[in-house]
Amino acid sequence: MTAHTSPAAETAPAARRGRRPGTNTTRQAILTAARARFAADGFTATTIRRVAADAGVDASLVMQFFRSKNELFAAVMSVPAEALTRFSEAFEGPDEGLGERVVRAFLDVWEVDAESSEPLMAMLRGAIANEQANGQLCEFLEERLLVDAITSRDIDDATLRAGIVSSMLVGLVVGRGVVGVPTLTGAERGKLITLVGPAVQSVLVPAPQSTDG
């Protein structure tokens, strides 16, 4: 007796292999791979082909979503709003201990939370060779991050002070995450916060001017 196959079974399409389930999922996989690759290798060394390999897709598919490496990089450099909120919260509260709170929040954003640290590290590495990354990094540090927070405390010369603190903190991150200075990479975060905090404190909380004389 011959077994009969239903028409539905005969016409049902075969399951696709090697394809990701949906446009959004594929795009996110590419962004995740690109974020990690840009953060690790920088803008110049990162290629569309390597990102595609990391994401498990064809390079042509990456180009369908992002027409160039510059466009892909711009999408990667989107820093979560939560990172800004976390940093701004460091400026809440009394002047006492402000420097240490700021350093701790900065290191948290740049080193602890991968969702924020990877695009930031991509910015930092990319700023060396990519004008767009350089502009994004300056905007993030001086406009979106420090200036607004410092201005909220009614401090004179907020922009200048933001630039000074930015340079100090970025230098710390570069030493730990990019250059790899042994004494910095081997230092505990708590120790760094204790040492750098007072220096940041002196910039953010000016000593009251003497009225003598």
C-alpha positions as CSV (number, residue, x, y, z in Angstrom):
1,M,0.0,0.0,0.0
2,T,1.4,3.3,-1.0
3,A,1.5,6.1,1.5
4,H,-0.1,9.3,0.4
5,T,1.5,12.7,1.0
6,S,-0.8,15.6,1.7
7,P,-0.8,18.5,-0.7
8,A,0.2,20.9,2.1
9,A,3.3,18.8,2.8
10,E,4.2,18.7,-0.9
11,T,3.9,22.5,-1.3
12,A,5.4,23.6,2.0
13,P,8.7,25.4,1.5
14,A,11.8,23.9,2.9
15,A,13.2,25.5,6.0
16,R,15.9,28.1,5.3
17,R,19.3,27.4,6.5
18,G,22.0,29.9,7.5
19,R,19.7,32.9,7.6
20,R,19.1,34.9,10.7
21,P,15.4,35.1,11.8
22,G,14.4,38.7,10.8
23,T,15.8,42.0,9.7
24,N,16.0,43.5,13.2
25,T,17.9,40.5,14.6
26,T,20.4,40.5,11.7
27,R,21.0,44.3,12.0
28,Q,21.5,44.0,15.8
29,A,23.9,41.1,15.3
30,I,26.0,43.2,12.9
31,L,26.0,46.2,15.3
32,T,27.0,44.0,18.2
33,A,29.9,42.5,16.2
34,A,31.0,45.9,14.8
35,R,30.9,47.5,18.3
36,A,33.2,44.9,19.7
37,R,35.5,45.0,16.7
38,F,35.8,48.8,16.5
39,A,36.4,48.9,20.3
40,A,39.2,46.3,20.1
41,D,40.9,47.2,16.8
42,G,40.0,50.8,16.1
43,F,38.5,52.4,12.9
44,T,41.3,51.8,10.5
45,A,42.0,48.1,11.2
46,T,38.3,47.2,11.3
47,T,36.9,45.9,8.0
48,I,33.5,45.1,6.8
49,R,34.6,41.6,6.0
50,R,35.8,41.0,9.6
51,V,32.6,42.4,11.1
52,A,30.6,40.2,8.8
53,A,32.6,37.1,9.9
54,D,32.1,38.0,13.5
55,A,28.4,38.4,13.0
56,G,28.1,35.2,11.0
57,V,26.7,36.9,7.8
58,D,28.0,37.7,4.4
59,A,29.8,41.0,3.8
60,S,27.3,42.0,1.2
61,L,24.5,41.8,3.9
62,V,26.4,44.2,6.1
63,M,26.6,46.6,3.1
64,Q,22.8,46.3,2.6
65,F,22.2,47.6,6.1
66,F,25.1,50.1,6.2
67,R,26.4,51.5,3.0
68,S,29.9,52.1,4.2
69,K,32.2,51.6,7.1
70,N,31.7,55.2,8.1
71,E,27.9,54.7,8.3
72,L,28.4,51.5,10.3
73,F,30.8,53.3,12.6
74,A,28.2,56.1,13.2
75,A,25.6,53.6,14.1
76,V,27.9,51.9,16.5
77,M,28.8,55.1,18.4
78,S,25.3,55.5,19.8
79,V,25.8,55.7,23.6
80,P,22.9,54.5,25.7
81,A,21.0,57.3,27.5
82,E,21.5,55.3,30.8
83,A,25.2,56.0,30.6
84,L,24.6,59.7,30.5
85,T,22.1,59.5,33.4
86,R,24.5,57.4,35.5
87,F,27.2,60.0,35.0
88,S,25.0,63.0,35.7
89,E,23.9,61.4,39.0
90,A,27.5,61.7,40.2
91,F,27.0,65.5,40.3
92,E,24.1,65.2,42.6
93,G,24.7,65.7,46.3
94,P,27.2,67.7,48.2
95,D,30.5,69.1,47.1
96,E,32.3,66.7,49.5
97,G,33.4,63.6,47.6
98,L,32.4,65.0,44.2
99,G,35.7,64.2,42.6
100,E,35.7,60.6,43.7
101,R,32.0,60.2,42.6
102,V,32.8,61.5,39.1
103,V,35.9,59.3,38.6
104,R,33.9,56.3,39.8
105,A,31.0,57.0,37.4
106,F,33.4,57.7,34.6
107,L,35.2,54.4,35.0
108,D,31.9,52.6,35.4
109,V,30.7,54.0,32.0
110,W,34.0,53.3,30.2
111,E,35.0,50.0,31.7
112,V,32.2,48.1,33.5
113,D,29.0,48.3,31.4
114,A,29.8,46.8,28.0
115,E,26.7,48.4,26.4
116,S,28.2,51.8,27.0
117,S,31.9,51.0,27.2
118,E,32.2,49.4,23.8
119,P,30.9,52.4,21.7
120,L,32.9,54.8,23.9
121,M,36.1,52.8,23.4
122,A,35.3,52.6,19.6
123,M,35.0,56.4,19.7
124,L,38.3,56.7,21.5
125,R,40.3,54.4,19.2
126,G,38.6,55.8,16.1
127,A,39.3,59.4,17.1
128,I,43.0,58.8,16.2
129,A,42.2,58.1,12.5
130,N,38.6,59.2,11.9
131,E,37.4,62.8,11.9
132,Q,33.8,61.8,12.6
133,A,34.9,59.8,15.7
134,N,37.0,62.7,16.9
135,G,34.0,65.0,16.7
136,Q,31.7,62.6,18.4
137,L,34.1,62.0,21.2
138,C,34.5,65.8,21.8
139,E,30.8,66.3,21.7
140,F,30.2,63.4,24.1
141,L,32.8,64.6,26.6
142,E,32.4,68.3,26.6
143,E,28.7,68.9,25.6
144,R,26.6,65.9,26.4
145,L,28.5,64.8,29.5
146,L,30.6,67.2,31.5
147,V,29.5,70.7,30.6
148,D,25.8,70.2,31.3
149,A,26.6,68.4,34.6
150,I,29.1,71.1,35.7
151,T,26.9,74.0,34.7
152,S,24.1,72.6,36.8
153,R,26.3,73.3,39.8
154,D,26.8,77.0,38.9
155,I,30.6,76.7,38.6
156,D,32.5,79.5,36.8
157,D,34.4,78.6,33.7
158,A,32.4,75.4,33.3
159,T,33.6,74.7,29.7
160,L,37.2,75.1,30.6
161,R,36.8,73.0,33.7
162,A,35.0,70.3,31.7
163,G,37.9,70.3,29.2
164,I,40.4,69.8,32.0
165,V,38.5,67.0,33.7
166,S,37.8,65.4,30.3
167,S,41.5,65.3,29.5
168,M,42.4,63.9,32.9
169,L,39.8,61.1,32.8
170,V,40.4,60.2,29.1
171,G,44.1,60.1,29.7
172,L,43.4,57.6,32.5
173,V,41.2,55.4,30.2
174,V,43.8,55.6,27.4
175,G,46.5,54.5,29.7
176,R,44.4,51.6,30.9
177,G,42.5,50.5,27.8
178,V,44.5,51.6,24.8
179,V,48.2,52.0,25.6
180,G,48.1,49.4,28.4
181,V,50.5,51.1,30.8
182,P,51.3,48.2,33.2
183,T,51.0,50.3,36.4
184,L,47.6,51.5,35.4
185,T,46.2,48.2,34.0
186,G,47.3,46.4,37.2
187,A,45.8,49.0,39.5
188,E,42.5,48.3,41.3
189,R,39.7,50.7,40.4
190,G,39.3,51.7,44.0
191,K,42.9,52.8,44.3
192,L,42.6,54.9,41.1
193,I,39.5,56.5,42.4
194,T,41.2,57.4,45.6
195,L,44.2,58.9,43.9
196,V,42.5,60.7,41.0
197,G,39.4,61.9,42.9
198,P,41.1,64.7,44.8
199,A,42.7,66.1,41.6
200,V,39.3,66.1,39.9
201,Q,37.8,67.6,43.0
202,S,40.2,70.5,42.9
203,V,39.0,71.4,39.4
204,L,35.3,70.9,40.0
205,V,35.1,72.5,43.4
206,P,37.2,75.7,43.4
207,A,38.6,76.7,46.7
208,P,36.9,79.9,48.0
209,Q,38.8,83.0,47.3
210,S,40.3,84.7,50.3
211,T,38.8,88.1,51.3
212,D,41.8,89.2,53.3
213,G,43.7,92.2,52.2
